[in-house]
Amino acid sequence: MSATITGFEPYISDDEVVFRMPGMTKGNLAQLRYTGKGPKFYKPSPRVVLYKWSDVQNWIEDHAQTKTR
């Protein structure tokens, strides 16, 4: 039997982030990680990248615009 942590937000993969964000690609997300301009992410091993959806949502909200440039 596995333990459940109350209030724990599961981690999601870059595939899930791309699925939830229309127009985003895995390549775009990787470039944002590389430049440090993307959402907060977790890297528990060299080949695994994880996100929390709340971090992605906060990043989106931080980039809200009121006009085009």
GUKEDREN-570952 format. One record per residue: x, y, z of N, C-alpha, C in turn; residue in three letters. Coordinates in Angstrom, 1 decimal, decimal comma. Layout:
<pts>
@neast: X	nnorth: Y	nup: Z	caeast: X	canorth: Y	caup: Z	ceast: X	cnorth: Y	cup: Z	marpa: ala
...
</pts>
This chain:
<pts>
@neast: 0,8	nnorth: -1,2	nup: 0,0	caeast: 0,0	canorth: 0,0	caup: 0,0	ceast: 0,9	cnorth: 1,2	cup: 0,0	marpa: met
@neast: 0,6	nnorth: 2,2	nup: -0,9	caeast: 1,4	canorth: 3,4	caup: -1,0	ceast: 0,8	cnorth: 4,5	cup: -0,1	marpa: ser
@neast: 1,7	nnorth: 5,3	nup: 0,5	caeast: 1,2	canorth: 6,4	caup: 1,3	ceast: 0,8	cnorth: 7,6	cup: 0,5	marpa: ala
@neast: -0,2	nnorth: 8,3	nup: 0,9	caeast: -0,7	canorth: 9,5	caup: 0,2	ceast: -0,3	cnorth: 10,7	cup: 1,1	marpa: thr
@neast: 0,3	nnorth: 11,7	nup: 0,5	caeast: 0,7	canorth: 12,9	caup: 1,2	ceast: -0,4	cnorth: 13,9	cup: 0,9	marpa: ile
@neast: -1,0	nnorth: 14,4	nup: 2,0	caeast: -2,0	canorth: 15,4	caup: 1,8	ceast: -1,4	cnorth: 16,7	cup: 1,3	marpa: thr
@neast: -2,0	nnorth: 17,3	nup: 0,3	caeast: -1,6	canorth: 18,5	caup: -0,3	ceast: -0,4	cnorth: 18,4	cup: -1,3	marpa: gly
@neast: 0,0	nnorth: 17,2	nup: -1,6	caeast: 1,1	canorth: 17,0	caup: -2,5	ceast: 0,6	cnorth: 17,2	cup: -3,9	marpa: phe
@neast: 1,3	nnorth: 18,0	nup: -4,6	caeast: 1,0	canorth: 18,2	caup: -6,1	ceast: 2,0	cnorth: 17,3	cup: -6,9	marpa: glu
@neast: 1,4	nnorth: 16,5	nup: -7,7	caeast: 2,2	canorth: 15,6	caup: -8,5	ceast: 3,1	cnorth: 16,3	cup: -9,5	marpa: pro
@neast: 4,2	nnorth: 15,8	nup: -9,8	caeast: 5,0	canorth: 16,3	caup: -10,9	ceast: 4,5	cnorth: 15,9	cup: -12,2	marpa: tyr
@neast: 4,7	nnorth: 16,7	nup: -13,2	caeast: 4,3	canorth: 16,4	caup: -14,6	ceast: 5,5	cnorth: 16,4	cup: -15,5	marpa: ile
@neast: 5,4	nnorth: 15,7	nup: -16,6	caeast: 6,5	canorth: 15,7	caup: -17,6	ceast: 6,4	cnorth: 16,9	cup: -18,6	marpa: ser
@neast: 7,4	nnorth: 17,1	nup: -19,4	caeast: 7,3	canorth: 18,1	caup: -20,4	ceast: 6,2	cnorth: 17,8	cup: -21,4	marpa: asp
@neast: 6,0	nnorth: 16,5	nup: -21,7	caeast: 4,9	canorth: 16,1	caup: -22,6	ceast: 3,6	cnorth: 16,6	cup: -22,0	marpa: asp
@neast: 3,3	nnorth: 16,5	nup: -20,7	caeast: 2,1	canorth: 16,9	caup: -20,1	ceast: 2,0	cnorth: 18,5	cup: -20,2	marpa: glu
@neast: 3,1	nnorth: 19,2	nup: -20,0	caeast: 3,1	canorth: 20,6	caup: -20,1	ceast: 2,7	cnorth: 21,0	cup: -21,5	marpa: val
@neast: 3,3	nnorth: 20,4	nup: -22,5	caeast: 3,0	canorth: 20,7	caup: -23,9	ceast: 1,6	cnorth: 20,4	cup: -24,2	marpa: val
@neast: 1,1	nnorth: 19,3	nup: -23,7	caeast: -0,3	canorth: 18,9	caup: -23,9	ceast: -1,3	cnorth: 20,0	cup: -23,4	marpa: phe
@neast: -1,0	nnorth: 20,6	nup: -22,2	caeast: -1,8	canorth: 21,5	caup: -21,6	ceast: -1,7	cnorth: 23,0	cup: -22,1	marpa: arg
@neast: -0,6	nnorth: 23,2	nup: -22,9	caeast: -0,3	canorth: 24,6	caup: -23,3	ceast: -0,4	cnorth: 24,6	cup: -24,9	marpa: met
@neast: -1,5	nnorth: 25,0	nup: -25,4	caeast: -1,6	canorth: 25,1	caup: -26,9	ceast: -0,5	cnorth: 25,9	cup: -27,5	marpa: pro
@neast: 0,1	nnorth: 25,5	nup: -28,5	caeast: 1,2	canorth: 26,2	caup: -29,2	ceast: 2,6	cnorth: 26,0	cup: -28,7	marpa: gly
@neast: 2,7	nnorth: 25,4	nup: -27,5	caeast: 4,0	canorth: 25,1	caup: -27,0	ceast: 4,5	cnorth: 23,7	cup: -27,5	marpa: met
@neast: 5,8	nnorth: 23,7	nup: -27,8	caeast: 6,4	canorth: 22,4	caup: -28,2	ceast: 7,5	cnorth: 22,0	cup: -27,2	marpa: thr
@neast: 7,9	nnorth: 20,8	nup: -27,3	caeast: 8,9	canorth: 20,3	caup: -26,4	ceast: 10,2	cnorth: 21,0	cup: -26,7	marpa: lys
@neast: 10,5	nnorth: 21,4	nup: -28,0	caeast: 11,7	canorth: 22,1	caup: -28,3	ceast: 11,6	cnorth: 23,5	cup: -27,7	marpa: gly
@neast: 10,5	nnorth: 24,2	nup: -27,8	caeast: 10,3	canorth: 25,5	caup: -27,2	ceast: 10,6	cnorth: 25,4	cup: -25,7	marpa: asn
@neast: 10,0	nnorth: 24,5	nup: -25,1	caeast: 10,2	canorth: 24,3	caup: -23,6	ceast: 11,6	cnorth: 24,0	cup: -23,3	marpa: leu
@neast: 12,3	nnorth: 23,2	nup: -24,1	caeast: 13,7	canorth: 22,9	caup: -23,8	ceast: 14,6	cnorth: 24,2	cup: -24,0	marpa: ala
@neast: 14,3	nnorth: 25,0	nup: -25,0	caeast: 15,0	canorth: 26,3	caup: -25,2	ceast: 14,7	cnorth: 27,2	cup: -24,0	marpa: gln
@neast: 13,5	nnorth: 27,3	nup: -23,5	caeast: 13,2	canorth: 28,1	caup: -22,4	ceast: 14,0	cnorth: 27,7	cup: -21,1	marpa: leu
@neast: 14,1	nnorth: 26,4	nup: -20,9	caeast: 15,0	canorth: 25,8	caup: -19,8	ceast: 16,4	cnorth: 26,3	cup: -20,0	marpa: arg
@neast: 16,9	nnorth: 26,1	nup: -21,2	caeast: 18,3	canorth: 26,4	caup: -21,5	ceast: 18,6	cnorth: 27,9	cup: -21,2	marpa: tyr
@neast: 17,7	nnorth: 28,8	nup: -21,6	caeast: 18,0	canorth: 30,2	caup: -21,5	ceast: 17,6	cnorth: 30,7	cup: -20,1	marpa: thr
@neast: 16,9	nnorth: 29,9	nup: -19,3	caeast: 16,5	canorth: 30,3	caup: -18,0	ceast: 15,3	cnorth: 31,2	cup: -18,0	marpa: gly
@neast: 14,5	nnorth: 31,2	nup: -19,1	caeast: 13,4	canorth: 32,0	caup: -19,2	ceast: 12,0	cnorth: 31,3	cup: -19,1	marpa: lys
@neast: 12,1	nnorth: 30,0	nup: -18,8	caeast: 10,9	canorth: 29,2	caup: -18,7	ceast: 10,4	cnorth: 29,0	cup: -17,3	marpa: gly
@neast: 9,4	nnorth: 28,2	nup: -17,1	caeast: 8,9	canorth: 27,9	caup: -15,8	ceast: 9,9	cnorth: 27,1	cup: -15,0	marpa: pro
@neast: 9,7	nnorth: 27,2	nup: -13,7	caeast: 10,6	canorth: 26,5	caup: -12,7	ceast: 10,4	cnorth: 25,0	cup: -13,1	marpa: lys
@neast: 11,6	nnorth: 24,3	nup: -13,0	caeast: 11,5	canorth: 22,8	caup: -13,3	ceast: 12,4	cnorth: 22,1	cup: -12,3	marpa: phe
@neast: 12,3	nnorth: 20,8	nup: -12,3	caeast: 13,0	canorth: 19,9	caup: -11,4	ceast: 13,8	cnorth: 18,9	cup: -12,3	marpa: tyr
@neast: 15,0	nnorth: 18,6	nup: -11,9	caeast: 15,8	canorth: 17,6	caup: -12,7	ceast: 16,4	cnorth: 16,6	cup: -11,8	marpa: lys
@neast: 15,6	nnorth: 15,6	nup: -11,4	caeast: 16,1	canorth: 14,6	caup: -10,4	ceast: 17,2	cnorth: 13,7	cup: -11,0	marpa: pro
@neast: 17,4	nnorth: 13,6	nup: -12,3	caeast: 18,4	canorth: 12,9	caup: -13,0	ceast: 18,8	cnorth: 13,6	cup: -14,3	marpa: ser
@neast: 19,9	nnorth: 13,2	nup: -14,9	caeast: 20,3	canorth: 13,9	caup: -16,1	ceast: 19,3	cnorth: 13,9	cup: -17,3	marpa: pro
@neast: 18,5	nnorth: 12,8	nup: -17,3	caeast: 17,5	canorth: 12,6	caup: -18,4	ceast: 16,1	cnorth: 12,9	cup: -18,1	marpa: arg
@neast: 15,8	nnorth: 13,3	nup: -16,9	caeast: 14,4	canorth: 13,5	caup: -16,4	ceast: 14,2	cnorth: 14,9	cup: -16,1	marpa: val
@neast: 13,2	nnorth: 15,5	nup: -16,7	caeast: 12,8	canorth: 16,9	caup: -16,4	ceast: 11,3	cnorth: 16,9	cup: -15,9	marpa: val
@neast: 11,0	nnorth: 17,5	nup: -14,8	caeast: 9,7	canorth: 17,5	caup: -14,2	ceast: 9,2	cnorth: 18,9	cup: -13,9	marpa: leu
@neast: 8,0	nnorth: 19,1	nup: -13,9	caeast: 7,4	canorth: 20,4	caup: -13,6	ceast: 6,2	cnorth: 20,2	cup: -12,6	marpa: tyr
@neast: 5,8	nnorth: 21,2	nup: -11,9	caeast: 4,6	canorth: 21,3	caup: -11,2	ceast: 3,7	cnorth: 22,2	cup: -12,0	marpa: lys
@neast: 2,4	nnorth: 21,8	nup: -12,2	caeast: 1,6	canorth: 22,6	caup: -13,1	ceast: 1,4	cnorth: 24,0	cup: -12,4	marpa: trp
@neast: 1,3	nnorth: 24,1	nup: -11,1	caeast: 1,2	canorth: 25,4	caup: -10,5	ceast: 2,4	cnorth: 26,3	cup: -10,8	marpa: ser
@neast: 3,6	nnorth: 25,8	nup: -11,0	caeast: 4,7	canorth: 26,6	caup: -11,4	ceast: 4,6	cnorth: 27,1	cup: -12,8	marpa: asp
@neast: 4,1	nnorth: 26,2	nup: -13,7	caeast: 3,8	canorth: 26,6	caup: -15,1	ceast: 2,8	cnorth: 27,7	cup: -15,1	marpa: val
@neast: 1,7	nnorth: 27,5	nup: -14,4	caeast: 0,6	canorth: 28,5	caup: -14,4	ceast: 1,1	cnorth: 29,8	cup: -13,9	marpa: gln
@neast: 1,9	nnorth: 29,8	nup: -12,8	caeast: 2,5	canorth: 31,1	caup: -12,3	ceast: 3,4	cnorth: 31,7	cup: -13,3	marpa: asn
@neast: 4,2	nnorth: 31,0	nup: -14,1	caeast: 5,0	canorth: 31,5	caup: -15,1	ceast: 4,2	cnorth: 32,1	cup: -16,2	marpa: trp
@neast: 3,1	nnorth: 31,5	nup: -16,6	caeast: 2,2	canorth: 32,0	caup: -17,6	ceast: 1,6	cnorth: 33,3	cup: -17,1	marpa: ile
@neast: 1,1	nnorth: 33,3	nup: -15,9	caeast: 0,5	canorth: 34,6	caup: -15,3	ceast: 1,5	cnorth: 35,7	cup: -15,2	marpa: glu
@neast: 2,8	nnorth: 35,4	nup: -14,9	caeast: 3,8	canorth: 36,4	caup: -14,9	ceast: 4,1	cnorth: 37,0	cup: -16,2	marpa: asp
@neast: 3,7	nnorth: 36,4	nup: -17,3	caeast: 3,9	canorth: 36,9	caup: -18,6	ceast: 2,6	cnorth: 37,4	cup: -19,3	marpa: his
@neast: 1,7	nnorth: 37,8	nup: -18,5	caeast: 0,4	canorth: 38,4	caup: -19,0	ceast: 0,8	cnorth: 39,7	cup: -19,7	marpa: ala
@neast: 0,1	nnorth: 39,9	nup: -20,8	caeast: 0,3	canorth: 41,2	caup: -21,6	ceast: -1,0	cnorth: 41,9	cup: -21,7	marpa: gln
@neast: -0,9	nnorth: 43,2	nup: -21,9	caeast: -2,0	canorth: 44,1	caup: -22,1	ceast: -2,1	cnorth: 44,7	cup: -23,5	marpa: thr
@neast: -0,9	nnorth: 44,5	nup: -24,2	caeast: -0,9	canorth: 44,9	caup: -25,6	ceast: 0,2	cnorth: 44,2	cup: -26,3	marpa: lys
@neast: 0,2	nnorth: 44,2	nup: -27,7	caeast: 1,3	canorth: 43,6	caup: -28,4	ceast: 2,4	cnorth: 44,5	cup: -28,5	marpa: thr
@neast: 3,6	nnorth: 44,0	nup: -28,8	caeast: 4,7	canorth: 44,9	caup: -28,8	ceast: 5,0	cnorth: 45,4	cup: -30,2	marpa: arg
</pts>
